[in-house]
Amino acid sequence: MYQLRKISYRSTGLGLAVMLRYPLGELQPYVSAGVAAVRVRATDTTNFIPAGQSSTDTRTAPTVGAGVAWHVGSGTSLLLEYRYLRATPRFSWDNSVGTTVGDVPFTIHAVAGGVTFTFR
C-alpha cells in the first residue's frame, strides 16, 4: 500500500447564513444555517510527477452554527459562537500513467468570540 506524503491545503470561504435569535433579557441565544462557497488549493510535495503540482477546486458547503450574545452596555455585546462546515473539493494530479482525481472531504469546527458595537 502506498502512503501519500505531505500535501498542503489553503482554503478561503464566503458564506451566507440565516440567524434565528431569541432574546432573554441581557442574553440572546441564536442558531444559524446557510451555505458557503469554499475554494481550496492543494499543493503537492513529491507524490506525483512532476513534483510540486497544485490543484484548485471551489465547492458549496452547508454550514451551521449556534451562539450567544450578552448585552453588557448600551450598544455593546460580547459574543461566543460555534460554527461547523463540511466540504469535499475534488483535486486532479498528473502522474506517470495519466491523471489522478480524488475527493478530499474535510470538516471545520470553529469557536469564535468577539465584541459588537451598535451605533444609532
C-alpha positions as CSV (number, residue, x, y, z in Angstrom):
1,M,0.0,0.0,0.0
2,Y,1.3,3.5,-0.9
3,Q,1.1,6.2,1.7
4,L,0.8,9.8,0.5
5,R,3.4,12.3,1.6
6,K,2.6,15.8,2.8
7,I,0.1,17.8,0.7
8,S,-0.6,21.3,2.0
9,Y,-4.1,22.9,1.7
10,R,-5.1,26.5,1.7
11,S,-8.8,27.4,1.9
12,T,-10.9,30.5,1.6
13,G,-14.6,30.6,2.2
14,L,-17.5,33.0,1.9
15,G,-20.9,32.2,3.4
16,L,-24.4,33.4,3.7
17,A,-26.5,32.3,6.8
18,V,-29.9,32.9,8.3
19,M,-30.0,33.5,12.0
20,L,-32.8,32.9,14.4
21,R,-32.4,34.9,17.7
22,Y,-34.4,34.6,21.0
23,P,-34.0,37.5,23.4
24,L,-33.8,36.5,27.1
25,G,-33.1,39.9,28.7
26,E,-29.4,40.6,28.5
27,L,-28.7,37.2,26.9
28,Q,-29.6,36.4,23.3
29,P,-29.0,32.8,22.1
30,Y,-29.1,32.2,18.4
31,V,-28.7,29.5,15.8
32,S,-27.7,29.9,12.2
33,A,-27.8,27.8,9.0
34,G,-26.6,28.6,5.5
35,V,-24.3,27.8,2.6
36,A,-20.7,28.7,1.9
37,A,-18.6,28.8,-1.2
38,V,-15.2,27.2,-0.3
39,R,-12.2,27.5,-2.6
40,V,-9.4,25.1,-1.7
41,R,-5.9,24.9,-3.2
42,A,-3.8,21.8,-2.6
43,T,-0.1,21.8,-3.2
44,D,1.7,18.5,-3.6
45,T,5.3,17.8,-2.4
46,T,6.6,14.7,-4.1
47,N,3.7,12.3,-4.6
48,F,3.1,13.0,-8.3
49,I,5.4,13.6,-11.3
50,P,6.2,16.4,-11.8
51,A,6.6,17.3,-8.1
52,G,5.2,20.5,-6.7
53,Q,1.9,20.4,-8.6
54,S,-1.1,22.4,-7.4
55,S,-4.8,21.8,-7.9
56,T,-7.7,24.1,-7.0
57,D,-11.4,23.5,-6.6
58,T,-14.4,25.6,-5.5
59,R,-17.4,23.9,-3.9
60,T,-20.5,24.9,-2.0
61,A,-20.8,23.5,1.5
62,P,-23.5,23.6,4.2
63,T,-22.7,25.5,7.4
64,V,-24.5,25.6,10.8
65,G,-23.8,27.4,14.0
66,A,-25.0,28.4,17.4
67,G,-24.0,31.1,19.8
68,V,-25.0,33.6,22.5
69,A,-24.7,37.4,22.7
70,W,-24.5,39.1,26.1
71,H,-25.5,42.7,26.1
72,V,-23.1,44.4,28.6
73,G,-24.0,48.0,27.9
74,S,-25.7,50.5,25.6
75,G,-24.9,49.2,22.1
76,T,-22.2,46.8,23.3
77,S,-22.4,43.0,23.3
78,L,-20.0,40.1,23.9
79,L,-20.3,37.1,21.5
80,L,-19.4,33.5,21.7
81,E,-20.3,31.1,18.9
82,Y,-19.6,27.7,17.3
83,R,-19.6,27.1,13.6
84,Y,-19.5,23.8,11.6
85,L,-18.7,23.4,7.9
86,R,-18.1,20.3,5.7
87,A,-16.8,20.5,2.2
88,T,-15.5,17.9,-0.3
89,P,-13.3,19.5,-3.0
90,R,-12.1,17.4,-6.0
91,F,-8.4,17.6,-7.0
92,S,-6.7,16.5,-10.2
93,W,-3.0,15.5,-10.4
94,D,-0.8,14.5,-13.3
95,N,1.3,11.4,-12.9
96,S,3.3,8.9,-15.0
97,V,0.2,6.8,-16.0
98,G,-2.3,9.7,-16.6
99,T,-4.3,11.8,-14.3
100,T,-5.3,11.0,-10.7
101,V,-8.6,12.5,-9.5
102,G,-9.6,12.4,-5.8
103,D,-12.2,13.9,-3.5
104,V,-10.8,15.1,-0.1
105,P,-13.5,15.7,2.5
106,F,-12.7,18.0,5.3
107,T,-14.6,19.4,8.3
108,I,-14.1,22.7,10.0
109,H,-15.1,23.2,13.6
110,A,-14.6,26.8,14.8
111,V,-15.2,28.6,18.0
112,A,-15.3,32.4,17.7
113,G,-15.7,35.2,20.2
114,G,-15.9,38.9,19.8
115,V,-17.4,42.3,20.7
116,T,-20.1,44.1,18.8
117,F,-20.9,47.8,18.8
118,T,-24.2,49.2,17.7
119,F,-24.4,52.8,16.5
120,R,-27.8,54.5,16.2
